[in-house]
Amino acid sequence: MPALQHPVHTFGSRRIDFSRQVAVMAIINRTPDSFYDGGRTFALEAAVGAALQAVDDGADWVDIGGVPFAPGPALPAAEEAERIVPVIEAVRAASDVVISADTFDPKVAEASIRAGANVINDTTGLHNRDMAAVVAGSGAHLVITHSLAAPRTVYPRPQYQDVVREVADFLRRKVDLAVQLGIAPEKIIIDPGHDLNKNTLHSLEITRRFAEIAALGFPALAAVSNKDFIGETLNQPKQDRLAGSLAAAVMCIMNGARIVRMHNIPEASSAVRLAEAALGWREPAYLKHNMGDVNEPFGQA
């Protein structure tokens, strides 16, 4: 597996050793137009309830966002903060789970960190350099994601000569920039940005060659859940993409991903824990099959 420069990361009271653990990140979108759930968790109580249910279902991390990546009208920072800060505060009061704020606005990031967020998940890859100052000054972690478009703008027909090499080069440059701007290397996470300014063939190539992203030496996040590259590959609507999402997540894990961003947490948690056991990082819950003097009938636990 690709070696990590800083395998152990501390998020508040939680410590994750990414050399032996994959974190399951739950997605909580407090937006009326989320691409997957269509606003199911837009109401405050629904968002908080979904986050805490995800923790009960096995999530190590919850990612709380108030603005989609997709093109659309800008949302004032105050309104975005009104969407996500109360959720962060409520979840932090109830749990020590890792919390990230999915935002590219430094003002929203600052408010989110004050509310209890451990991580800023910037899907624009430090498009606004002021984000680095906010994160560096707080000691929070930063997810640096590959994307090409300015926030919420259209980027038609993205072209790459070699998508994985170009994404890796982008992330390397942005990591260097983040460090120059004061963010400690042990606070950096990278994300190649499946589907973000990429077509299905690009996202499949990133999935197949994820090891080249992980080889940069920072914990790598795979955000694959229910995305369009899965739907287009399998000819499936969003509600039928669970199996494909789990397959893509496990492929990325076996190639070095250390965080997977998922919607369906019970199923994702089971898939991730099995992958960890196959990698030799986790013991099975119990051992019984073919372990005794008498074989158990097939199919029984």
Secondary structure per residue as TSV (DSSP state, phi and psi in degrees):
chain	resnum	aa	ss	phi	psi
A	1	M	-	360.0	147.1
A	2	P	-	-58.3	136.1
A	3	A	-	-75.9	146.7
A	4	L	-	-102.4	137.9
A	5	Q	S	-66.9	-38.7
A	6	H	S	-136.3	85.9
A	7	P	-	-70.8	-30.3
A	8	V	E	-98.4	123.7
A	9	H	E	-122.9	141.0
A	10	T	E	-112.7	126.5
A	11	F	E	-121.4	95.5
A	12	G	T	61.9	-122.8
A	13	S	T	-89.0	-2.4
A	14	R	E	-98.2	141.2
A	15	R	E	-124.4	125.5
A	16	I	E	-120.2	124.7
A	17	D	E	-97.0	98.8
A	18	F	T	-71.6	-5.5
A	19	S	T	-78.9	-12.1
A	20	R	T	-139.9	13.4
A	21	Q	-	-150.3	143.5
A	22	V	-	-112.2	125.9
A	23	A	E	-87.6	134.7
A	24	V	E	-94.9	116.3
A	25	M	E	-100.8	121.8
A	26	A	E	-87.8	147.7
A	27	I	E	-103.5	121.0
A	28	I	E	-123.5	108.4
A	29	N	E	-105.9	110.7
A	30	R	-	-93.8	66.5
A	31	T	-	-134.3	149.7
A	32	P	T	-79.7	-7.4
A	33	D	T	-132.4	35.3
A	34	S	-	-58.7	138.4
A	35	F	T	-63.5	-28.6
A	36	Y	T	-97.6	-53.2
A	37	D	T	-99.1	-3.3
A	38	G	T	62.4	27.6
A	39	G	T	98.1	13.3
A	40	R	T	-59.7	-31.6
A	41	T	T	-111.2	30.4
A	42	F	-	-73.3	-39.7
A	43	A	S	-65.1	143.9
A	44	L	H	-57.3	-50.3
A	45	E	H	-62.6	-37.2
A	46	A	H	-65.8	-40.9
A	47	A	H	-65.9	-46.2
A	48	V	H	-63.9	-44.2
A	49	G	H	-61.7	-41.5
A	50	A	H	-65.4	-38.7
A	51	A	H	-64.8	-46.1
A	52	L	H	-70.9	-32.2
A	53	Q	H	-65.7	-39.4
A	54	A	H	-60.4	-40.8
A	55	V	H	-61.5	-45.9
A	56	D	H	-61.5	-30.7
A	57	D	T	-83.5	-3.5
A	58	G	T	118.3	4.7
A	59	A	-	-69.8	137.5
A	60	D	S	-89.6	-13.7
A	61	W	E	-155.2	142.3
A	62	V	E	-124.4	134.4
A	63	D	E	-110.1	116.1
A	64	I	E	-112.8	120.2
A	65	G	E	-128.2	153.7
A	66	G	S	-123.9	-2.7
A	67	V	S	-138.5	127.8
A	68	P	-	-68.6	158.8
A	69	F	S	-72.3	-32.1
A	70	A	S	-56.7	153.3
A	71	P	S	-56.1	143.2
A	72	G	-	171.2	178.3
A	73	P	-	-67.0	147.3
A	74	A	-	-66.1	147.0
A	75	L	-	-111.4	127.6
A	76	P	-	-55.9	145.1
A	77	A	H	-57.0	-39.3
A	78	A	H	-62.5	-40.1
A	79	E	H	-71.1	-39.2
A	80	E	H	-62.6	-43.3
A	81	A	H	-63.3	-38.1
A	82	E	H	-61.8	-28.1
A	83	R	H	-75.3	-44.5
A	84	I	H	-102.8	-28.4
A	85	V	H	-61.5	-45.1
A	86	P	H	-61.7	-32.1
A	87	V	H	-67.6	-45.8
A	88	I	H	-59.3	-45.7
A	89	E	H	-60.3	-44.6
A	90	A	H	-68.1	-41.9
A	91	V	H	-67.7	-41.0
A	92	R	H	-63.9	-36.0
A	93	A	H	-66.3	-26.1
A	94	A	H	-101.1	-15.4
A	95	S	-	-155.1	153.6
A	96	D	-	-96.0	15.1
A	97	V	-	-54.9	149.9
A	98	V	E	-65.5	131.9
A	99	I	E	-121.0	129.8
A	100	S	E	-118.1	146.3
A	101	A	E	-101.2	120.5
A	102	D	E	-86.0	94.5
A	103	T	-	-153.8	151.2
A	104	F	S	-114.3	10.2
A	105	D	-	-102.5	119.8
A	106	P	H	-59.2	-34.9
A	107	K	H	-66.3	-40.9
A	108	V	H	-67.9	-38.5
A	109	A	H	-60.9	-44.4
A	110	E	H	-61.3	-45.2
A	111	A	H	-64.8	-36.3
A	112	S	H	-67.6	-41.0
A	113	I	H	-64.9	-41.8
A	114	R	H	-60.7	-33.0
A	115	A	H	-77.3	-14.8
A	116	G	T	128.2	4.3
A	117	A	-	-70.9	139.6
A	118	N	S	-92.4	-21.1
A	119	V	E	-139.8	143.3
A	120	I	E	-108.5	123.2
A	121	N	E	-102.1	96.2
A	122	D	E	-97.8	103.1
A	123	T	T	-75.0	-2.6
A	124	T	T	-101.7	3.5
A	125	G	S	61.6	51.1
A	126	L	S	59.1	39.9
A	127	H	S	-57.0	-38.4
A	128	N	S	-103.1	110.7
A	129	R	T	-65.7	-19.7
A	130	D	H	-61.6	-21.6
A	131	M	H	-60.3	-37.7
A	132	A	H	-62.6	-40.2
A	133	A	H	-64.3	-40.8
A	134	V	H	-61.9	-47.7
A	135	V	H	-68.1	-45.9
A	136	A	H	-61.6	-39.9
A	137	G	H	-69.9	-22.0
A	138	S	H	-97.3	-20.0
A	139	G	T	80.8	9.9
A	140	A	-	-74.3	167.2
A	141	H	E	-85.6	159.6
A	142	L	E	-131.3	129.6
A	143	V	E	-93.8	120.3
A	144	I	E	-101.8	117.3
A	145	T	E	-111.6	143.4
A	146	H	-	-80.9	125.7
A	147	S	-	-155.8	162.2
A	148	L	-	-110.3	-30.9
A	149	A	S	-80.6	151.3
A	150	A	-	-63.5	155.0
A	151	P	T	-50.0	127.9
A	152	R	T	63.1	26.8
A	153	T	-	-114.0	158.5
A	154	V	-	-76.9	140.0
A	155	Y	-	-137.0	85.0
A	156	P	-	-74.9	145.8
A	157	R	S	48.1	61.9
A	158	P	-	-60.5	140.3
A	159	Q	-	-123.0	138.2
A	160	Y	-	-139.5	143.4
A	161	Q	S	-77.4	-42.6
A	162	D	S	-145.7	98.1
A	163	V	H	-60.4	-40.7
A	164	V	H	-69.2	-44.1
A	165	R	H	-62.8	-41.9
A	166	E	H	-69.8	-38.2
A	167	V	H	-65.4	-43.6
A	168	A	H	-61.9	-41.9
A	169	D	H	-62.8	-42.6
A	170	F	H	-58.7	-49.4
A	171	L	H	-63.7	-38.6
A	172	R	H	-61.8	-44.0
A	173	R	H	-65.0	-41.2
A	174	K	H	-70.0	-34.6
A	175	V	H	-63.3	-45.1
A	176	D	H	-59.0	-42.0
A	177	L	H	-62.9	-45.9
A	178	A	H	-59.1	-42.6
A	179	V	H	-65.8	-41.9
A	180	Q	H	-60.9	-31.4
A	181	L	T	-89.5	6.4
A	182	G	T	107.6	1.9
A	183	I	-	-85.8	129.1
A	184	A	-	-68.7	139.4
A	185	P	G	-56.1	-32.5
A	186	E	G	-75.4	1.9
A	187	K	G	-108.0	9.4
A	188	I	E	-107.9	135.2
A	189	I	E	-126.6	146.1
A	190	I	E	-120.0	152.5
A	191	D	E	-143.7	121.1
A	192	P	-	-72.0	-10.1
A	193	G	-	73.2	57.8
A	194	H	T	-49.1	130.7
A	195	D	T	72.2	-10.8
A	196	L	T	-80.4	105.6
A	197	N	T	56.1	41.3
A	198	K	-	-143.7	146.3
A	199	N	-	-90.9	-179.1
A	200	T	H	-61.6	-40.6
A	201	L	H	-63.6	-37.6
A	202	H	H	-63.5	-45.9
A	203	S	H	-67.7	-35.7
A	204	L	H	-64.8	-38.9
A	205	E	H	-65.1	-40.8
A	206	I	H	-63.4	-40.3
A	207	T	H	-62.5	-45.5
A	208	R	H	-66.4	-36.6
A	209	R	T	-110.0	31.4
A	210	F	H	-59.3	-26.9
A	211	A	H	-57.6	-29.3
A	212	E	H	-72.4	-25.5
A	213	I	H	-76.3	-46.9
A	214	A	H	-62.6	-27.5
A	215	A	T	-65.4	-11.6
A	216	L	T	-66.3	-18.1
A	217	G	S	96.4	6.9
A	218	F	S	-114.4	149.8
A	219	P	-	-53.1	127.9
A	220	A	E	-107.7	135.5
A	221	L	E	-102.2	135.7
A	222	A	E	-113.6	109.9
A	223	A	-	-102.5	85.9
A	224	V	-	-114.0	-9.2
A	225	S	T	-62.3	120.4
A	226	N	T	58.1	22.5
A	227	K	-	-76.8	168.5
A	228	D	H	-63.9	-31.0
A	229	F	H	-64.1	-29.7
A	230	I	H	-73.6	-45.3
A	231	G	H	-61.8	-42.2
A	232	E	H	-70.8	-35.7
A	233	T	H	-67.0	-40.9
A	234	L	H	-103.0	-1.0
A	235	N	T	56.4	53.8
A	236	Q	-	-130.0	141.2
A	237	P	-	-72.8	168.8
A	238	K	G	-54.0	-41.0
A	239	Q	G	-71.2	-9.0
A	240	D	G	-111.3	14.6
A	241	R	-	-97.4	10.8
A	242	L	H	-60.6	-49.9
A	243	A	H	-60.3	-43.7
A	244	G	H	-64.6	-36.9
A	245	S	H	-63.8	-42.9
A	246	L	H	-66.3	-40.3
A	247	A	H	-61.8	-45.2
A	248	A	H	-64.6	-40.8
A	249	A	H	-62.9	-44.8
A	250	V	H	-67.4	-38.8
A	251	M	H	-57.2	-43.8
A	252	C	H	-66.2	-41.2
A	253	I	H	-59.7	-46.3
A	254	M	H	-67.5	-12.2
A	255	N	T	-110.5	17.1
A	256	G	T	112.8	-3.7
A	257	A	E	-63.9	140.9
A	258	R	E	-120.1	-3.8
A	259	I	E	-140.8	134.0
A	260	V	E	-123.2	129.9
A	261	R	E	-98.1	115.2
A	262	M	E	-135.9	153.1
A	263	H	S	-89.7	-45.2
A	264	N	-	-94.2	89.7
A	265	I	H	-71.9	-43.8
A	266	P	H	-58.0	-44.5
A	267	E	H	-69.3	-41.5
A	268	A	H	-64.6	-40.8
A	269	S	H	-62.0	-42.7
A	270	S	H	-62.5	-44.0
A	271	A	H	-63.4	-42.7
A	272	V	H	-67.0	-44.3
A	273	R	H	-65.8	-34.2
A	274	L	H	-67.0	-41.2
A	275	A	H	-61.3	-42.2
A	276	E	H	-60.5	-41.6
A	277	A	H	-65.7	-41.2
A	278	A	H	-64.7	-30.1
A	279	L	T	-80.4	-5.2
A	280	G	T	84.2	17.5
A	281	W	S	-98.4	-12.4
A	282	R	S	-141.3	138.1
A	283	E	-	-79.4	145.3
A	284	P	-	-57.2	155.3
A	285	A	S	-60.9	-35.7
A	286	Y	-	-159.4	163.5
A	287	L	-	-126.9	120.2
A	288	K	-	-140.3	-41.8
A	289	H	T	-62.4	123.0
A	290	N	T	56.7	29.7
A	291	M	-	-106.1	-6.6
A	292	G	S	-116.9	-177.9
A	293	D	S	-72.5	-22.0
A	294	V	S	-120.5	128.8
A	295	N	-	-71.9	136.3
A	296	E	-	-73.4	147.4
A	297	P	-	-58.1	142.4
A	298	F	T	-57.4	142.0
A	299	G	T	93.0	-11.5
A	300	Q	-	-96.4	148.0
A	301	A	-	-74.0	360.0
